[in-house]
Amino acid sequence: MNKKLNGVSAEDGAPVPAEEIPAALTAGRLVYTDGATQTFDSDGTTRYVEGGRETEGTWFVDDTGHFCSFWPPSYRASYDLRWVVEGGEAVGLRFSDLRSGSRFEGRYQ
């Protein structure tokens, strides 16, 4: 299991509990199916790199236990997070946008 997730019990497709979202996000760089990457820092900073272009935003867990992100100047999104588990190991996260319903998956690099 990812050393930063040591002690976290995850099942494939299970929701990431609000108290585990920070550990899940900061456990490592996520790589998405389109090749973009994203990192999440414990101070609430996130960096997204697509096609060599980096953007920086912020993230937090809201009062309802959802992962939220803000990308200046005005883009805000809230997501339901679920574990991606293979062979008993958390290998990534599934994101579901609460507004649009769009879904995507990131895997720890």
C-alpha positions, 0 to 999 in steps of 0.5 A, a space after each residue: 500500500 502507498 506508504 502515505 496511506 498506511 492504516 487507511 482501509 479502502 475498498 474499490 468504489 467506496 467513498 473516501 470519508 471526509 477525514 481521509 480526503 486530505 491523506 488521499 489527495 496528498 498521498 502522491 501525484 495523480 495521473 489522469 487517463 489523458 496524461 495530465 497530472 495533479 498534485 495536492 499539497 497539505 497547505 491547500 495548494 493544487 497544481 494541474 499540468 496538462 500538455 506542459 502547461 501548469 495551473 495552480 489552484 486551491 482545495 479544501 474539504 467542505 462542511 458536507 465532506 466533499 472535496 472542493 477546488 477553486 481555480 482563479 479567477 472564478 472556477 469552483 467545483 465540488 466532487 464526490 471522491 471514491 477509492 480505486 483499489 486493486 489487489 487490496 491496494 489504493 492505487 488512485 481516486 475517482 472524482 464525480 463532479 457534483 454539479 455536472 455529473 462528469 467523472 474521471 479517475 486519477 492514479 497515484 504515480 
